[in-house]
Amino acid sequence: MNDVLAVVKGNRAVARDTFLMDLDCALEPSLPGQFLMVKVSSSCELFLRRPLAILGQGEGTLEILYKLKGEGTLELSRKKPGDVLWVLGPLGNCFSPPQNGESALFVAGGTGLPPVLALASRVGSGALVIGARSKGDIPLLDRMNSLKGVAVYPVTEDGSLGRRGMATDVLGELLAGAAGPCAVYACGPRGMLEKACELSGVAAARCEVSLEEYMACGFGVCSACTVKTSAGPRRVCSNGPVFDAATIAWGAR
């Protein structure tokens, strides 16, 4: 974990209220599922850093995908090439790769695409289900479709792209039709993750979820991101953000 200087190379809208930022940044290598704490501004109003998943990383480069949610991400969307940020990371744990012949099923919804797409890009096989309200809310579809070996299933609530319905509808069908063991990797709204866990349990599939919780520090000091698990309270930032879905106490907050 290092706090490093990052210089904005590009920052553009790629879906409704969703931006892709490219950075020049000498961050140590990360793994799919890990995240950053980004210092957006030095102002008192935006003093706390924002947690953002790592979408992609190259030699001295970094990609983050973020959605406008408040003043912090709004300020981030105003950054221009040449502007400077400070990023702390990589933080947290990561997804585990498919094991013992498992087929990978990736599921993303809401702001959950970055860690899932990062993992799918590395695994290079399986199926990726991306859910959203409408076509205009799905970012980086061309990038997803360009993944060799990964079948992409867009699902929209209004039916404007792909199947009409929820991402977990398609996940259930893929699990039911699987010829062998599966590993499910999911990130998105809590309700989607809980349903993915339920479907995986019925299909005897291993399921890992990346949780999205409010974080103030990012490394286990403040306990703002604590969730209840079968092993007791756990901090999402330091014990996660990736968890075995079966260990999460979904009904507890």
N, C-alpha and C positions, 0 to 999 in steps of 0.2 A: 504493500500500500504506500503510495506516494502522493504528495500534493504537487501537481505539476502545472506549468503554464501551458495554455492552449490558445492557438491563434485561429480565429474563424477564417475558413477558406470559402465557404458557401453556406447559405441558409435560405431555404426556399420552401414554399408551401407545396405539399404533395398529396393532400386530401383536405377535406373540410376541417379547418382549425388544426391541421396537422403539418408539422414542419420537419424537414430533414436538414441536419446541420453537419457539415464536414469541418474537421479540425486538423490542424497541424499540431501534433501532441506526442511527445516521447513518453507515453505511458507504458509501464511494464505489461507484458502479454496478459490478456484476460481470457476467460473461458465463458461459453454461453451460459447466461443466467446471472453473471456478475454485473455490478452496477457502479455508478459514479455518484459522488455528491458534488454538484456543480455550484460554484459561487457565481451567481448571476450579476450581482452588484455589491458595492460597498456601502450603499445607503442603509440607514437604520431600518427602513421599511422592508428591505429585502436582504436583511443581514443573514438569515438562515439559508443554508444551501438547499438545493433541490435534488432529490434522488432521481436519476435517470438511468435506464438500462442501456447497456452497450449493444448497439446494433451490429457494428462491424469495426474491424481494426486491421491496419496494415503497418508497413514499415514507417513509423513516425506519423501515422494518420489515425483518425478516429471518427466514427459516425454515431450520431445519436438521433433518434426519432422521438419527437415529443408532441403532445397535444396541448392546446391552450386550455388551462384550467384555472388560472388566477393571475395575480400581478407578476409573479416570478416568471412563469412561462410566457406571459405577454412581453415582458422585458427581454426575455431570451429571443423571441421572434423578431425583435427590432435590431438584433446584432447584425453588423455588416462585415464583409471581408476586411481583415486587418484588426478587428476588435479582439480584445484579449479576455479570456476567462481563466479561472483556476479550477482544476478538476482533481478531486481526491479519489483515488482508487488504484486498481480495481478492488471492490469491496464485496463481501458476502461469499456464498458458496456457488456451486454451479450444478447444472443438470448432469446426470450420469449417462453415459452412452448406452445404446441398446445392448442387451446381453443375451447370450445363449440362444441365438437365432431369433430374437424378438424383431417384429416389424414395428417401425416407428410411426406413431400417429401424433401429429402436431396440431394443437388447437389454440387459436388466438382470437381474442375479442376485445373490444374497447381499446385501451392503450397497451395491450399485452403482446403486440406483434414483435417488438425488438428481440427479446431473448429467445422466442420461439423460432423466428426466422434465422437468427444467428446459429441456433442448434441445427435446424434443418439444412442450412448451407454446409455445415461441417459434416453431418451424417451422410447426406447425399443420397438418401433413399427414403421411401415411405410415402405418407400422404399428409398434406397440410390443409387444415380447415380454417378458413378465416371468416369470422362473422362480424357483421356491422348492421347499422340501421338501414343504410342505403348504399348504392354504388359510390356516391360521392364521399363516403366515409372510409373507403378502403384505400390505404396508401400502398404504393410500391407493388402493384399487381403485376406489372411487367417483370419486375425483379423476381417475384415469387414464381411466375410462370417460366422463367429462364433457368430455374434450378433443375439440373439434370438428375433424373431418377426420383424426383418428388412430384407426385400428382397433387394438384391444387384444386380445392373445392371452395369457391366463394359462396357465402350464404348471406342473404340480406332479409331483414324483417319485412321490407316492402316489396320484395321480389324484383327489384330493379337490376340485380346482377346475380347470376347463378340461381341457386335454390331459394325459394321463399321459406323462411323459418328461422331457426336458431342453429348455431354451430353445433350444439350438442345433438341435434336431430341427426345430422350427418355422421357425427362421431359414433352414435349408437348403431347406425347401419354398417359402418366400417368395422366396428368391433364384432357385430353379429356375423359378418361375412368373412372374417379373417380365417385363414387356413391354419394358422399356428399362433404361437404366443405373441402378444403385443405389449409395447411400452407406450403409454400415453404421456405426452408432455404438454402442459397447458398453462396459459397466463391470460388473465382478463378479469372480468367482473366476478365477484365472490360467488354469486348464484351460478354462473357458468362453471366455475371450478368445482363447486359442490356437486353439480350434476355430472360433470366429467368423472369425479371420484365415484359416484354411485354407479354409473354405467361401467366403469372399469372393474368395480367390485363384482358386478353381475357376470362380466365376461372373464373374470379371473386374470385381468390384465394389470400389470404394474403401472402406477400412475404417479407422476411427479408434477407438482404445481409450483409456479413462481408467484408468491403473494405480493400484492400491491397495497402497502399500508403507509400511513403518514409517518415520515421519519424526520427527526430534528437533527440528530447527530450523524447517524449512518454507521456507527461502529460500537453500539451496545452500551453507551453511557447513560442515556436519558430514559430508556425503556418506553418511549412513546409508541413504539411499533409492536408491542407485545401481543401475541396471540395465544390462545389456549390450545394445547395439544394433549395427546394421551400421556405424554411424559411430563406434563406440567406446563407452566407459562414459558414461552420461548420468544426471543427477540427476532423479528424478521430480518433486521439488518445484519446481526452477527451470527445467528443460528440459521438463517436463511439467506436469501429470500426463497430458495428452493426447498420444498419439503415433500416427504412422502405423503401423498394426499390422504391416505388412510389414517394418519396420525393426527390430523387436524380436527378439532372439536367444532364442526361447522355450525352447530346451533348456538354456540356461545360467542359473545362479543366482549 
